[in-house]
């Protein structure tokens, strides 16, 4: 009987311990996500480019990419991916068929560019890092393109994710990826205000 009683109290202690752990874990894994949002063609990438340029002046580790629209007769006929650190670029997609590209939606995607972008995002440096993604949208909602890389980064709580999301998709993206700790900025917000928000995560004095 004595042995059974001891075992009972040990089990109670273990249960209480696990309950405490389960209460703590959600706070530990909160991801820091900063979203810049606007409608299609309003200048989201241009704004992100300016912010990245300002951040480069700070001692902040960062990786990621910008996706520039390729215009033809005023229409978007594709996108070019640009590494924010090295400025190396590669054609991401085109609306013109290519035998080596994969058709997703109305565009044909370059598999080499997707690997290029994934390599930039699938990184976990020792130091806290700003992860820049232009953008997360309809394809990621279908578990395509940057989906796996985005999920991977969401699992690294020390990093800060800066991404572009179309205004009409913000709520859906937050729900799907269960983003719990985010700040959302419209294009009308001053660039410096967004930079200062980023700097607070890296404990750098505001501008």
QUINORRA-V553418 format. One record per residue. N is the residue number from 1. RES is the residue in three letters. NEAR is the number of other ideal C-beta (glycine too) atoms within 12 Angstrom. Layout:
n:N res:RES near:NEAR
n:N res:RES near:NEAR
This chain:
n:1 res:UNK near:7
n:2 res:UNK near:8
n:3 res:UNK near:9
n:4 res:UNK near:10
n:5 res:UNK near:11
n:6 res:UNK near:12
n:7 res:UNK near:13
n:8 res:UNK near:14
n:9 res:UNK near:14
n:10 res:UNK near:14
n:11 res:UNK near:14
n:12 res:UNK near:14
n:13 res:UNK near:14
n:14 res:UNK near:14
n:15 res:UNK near:14
n:16 res:UNK near:14
n:17 res:UNK near:14
n:18 res:UNK near:14
n:19 res:UNK near:13
n:20 res:UNK near:13
n:21 res:UNK near:14
n:22 res:UNK near:14
n:23 res:UNK near:12
n:24 res:UNK near:13
n:25 res:UNK near:13
n:26 res:UNK near:14
n:27 res:UNK near:14
n:28 res:UNK near:16
n:29 res:UNK near:18
n:30 res:UNK near:23
n:31 res:UNK near:33
n:32 res:UNK near:30
n:33 res:UNK near:39
n:34 res:UNK near:36
n:35 res:UNK near:39
n:36 res:UNK near:44
n:37 res:UNK near:36
n:38 res:UNK near:27
n:39 res:UNK near:16
n:40 res:UNK near:20
n:41 res:UNK near:16
n:42 res:UNK near:19
n:43 res:UNK near:21
n:44 res:UNK near:36
n:45 res:UNK near:33
n:46 res:UNK near:22
n:47 res:UNK near:30
n:48 res:UNK near:41
n:49 res:UNK near:27
n:50 res:UNK near:23
n:51 res:UNK near:41
n:52 res:UNK near:36
n:53 res:UNK near:19
n:54 res:UNK near:27
n:55 res:UNK near:37
n:56 res:UNK near:20
n:57 res:UNK near:17
n:58 res:UNK near:24
n:59 res:UNK near:15
n:60 res:UNK near:31
n:61 res:UNK near:27
n:62 res:UNK near:38
n:63 res:UNK near:34
n:64 res:UNK near:43
n:65 res:UNK near:42
n:66 res:UNK near:37
n:67 res:UNK near:42
n:68 res:UNK near:27
n:69 res:UNK near:29
n:70 res:UNK near:23
n:71 res:UNK near:14
n:72 res:UNK near:12
n:73 res:UNK near:7
n:74 res:UNK near:9
n:75 res:UNK near:12
n:76 res:UNK near:22
n:77 res:UNK near:21
n:78 res:UNK near:28
n:79 res:UNK near:34
n:80 res:UNK near:28
n:81 res:UNK near:40
n:82 res:UNK near:30
n:83 res:UNK near:27
n:84 res:UNK near:35
n:85 res:UNK near:23
n:86 res:UNK near:16
n:87 res:UNK near:17
n:88 res:UNK near:17
n:89 res:UNK near:21
n:90 res:UNK near:28
n:91 res:UNK near:29
n:92 res:UNK near:40
n:93 res:UNK near:36
n:94 res:UNK near:27
n:95 res:UNK near:24
n:96 res:UNK near:17
n:97 res:UNK near:16
n:98 res:UNK near:19
n:99 res:UNK near:10
n:100 res:UNK near:14
n:101 res:UNK near:22
n:102 res:UNK near:23
n:103 res:UNK near:19
n:104 res:UNK near:25
n:105 res:UNK near:16
n:106 res:UNK near:18
n:107 res:UNK near:30
n:108 res:UNK near:25
n:109 res:UNK near:33
n:110 res:UNK near:29
n:111 res:UNK near:22
n:112 res:UNK near:19
n:113 res:UNK near:34
n:114 res:UNK near:33
n:115 res:UNK near:21
n:116 res:UNK near:28
n:117 res:UNK near:45
n:118 res:UNK near:28
n:119 res:UNK near:22
n:120 res:UNK near:34
n:121 res:UNK near:39
n:122 res:UNK near:24
n:123 res:UNK near:25
n:124 res:UNK near:19
n:125 res:UNK near:19
n:126 res:UNK near:10
n:127 res:UNK near:17
n:128 res:UNK near:25
n:129 res:UNK near:31
n:130 res:UNK near:43
n:131 res:UNK near:44
n:132 res:UNK near:46
n:133 res:UNK near:47
n:134 res:UNK near:41
n:135 res:UNK near:41
n:136 res:UNK near:46
n:137 res:UNK near:33
n:138 res:UNK near:24
n:139 res:UNK near:30
n:140 res:UNK near:30
n:141 res:UNK near:26
n:142 res:UNK near:16
n:143 res:UNK near:17
n:144 res:UNK near:23
n:145 res:UNK near:36
n:146 res:UNK near:46
n:147 res:UNK near:27
n:148 res:UNK near:22
n:149 res:UNK near:35
n:150 res:UNK near:40
n:151 res:UNK near:23
n:152 res:UNK near:23
n:153 res:UNK near:37
n:154 res:UNK near:35
n:155 res:UNK near:21
n:156 res:UNK near:30
n:157 res:UNK near:23
n:158 res:UNK near:24
n:159 res:UNK near:36
n:160 res:UNK near:40
n:161 res:UNK near:45
n:162 res:UNK near:48
n:163 res:UNK near:46
n:164 res:UNK near:44
n:165 res:UNK near:41
n:166 res:UNK near:29
n:167 res:UNK near:25
n:168 res:UNK near:15
n:169 res:UNK near:29
n:170 res:UNK near:31
n:171 res:UNK near:18
n:172 res:UNK near:19
n:173 res:UNK near:34
n:174 res:UNK near:24
n:175 res:UNK near:13
n:176 res:UNK near:22
n:177 res:UNK near:33
n:178 res:UNK near:18
n:179 res:UNK near:29
n:180 res:UNK near:17
n:181 res:UNK near:23
n:182 res:UNK near:29
n:183 res:UNK near:27
n:184 res:UNK near:26
n:185 res:UNK near:32
n:186 res:UNK near:21
n:187 res:UNK near:28
n:188 res:UNK near:15
n:189 res:UNK near:22
n:190 res:UNK near:17
n:191 res:UNK near:25
n:192 res:UNK near:18
n:193 res:UNK near:22
n:194 res:UNK near:35
n:195 res:UNK near:34
n:196 res:UNK near:24
n:197 res:UNK near:31
n:198 res:UNK near:41
n:199 res:UNK near:27
n:200 res:UNK near:20
n:201 res:UNK near:33
n:202 res:UNK near:26
n:203 res:UNK near:13
n:204 res:UNK near:22
n:205 res:UNK near:11
n:206 res:UNK near:16
n:207 res:UNK near:19
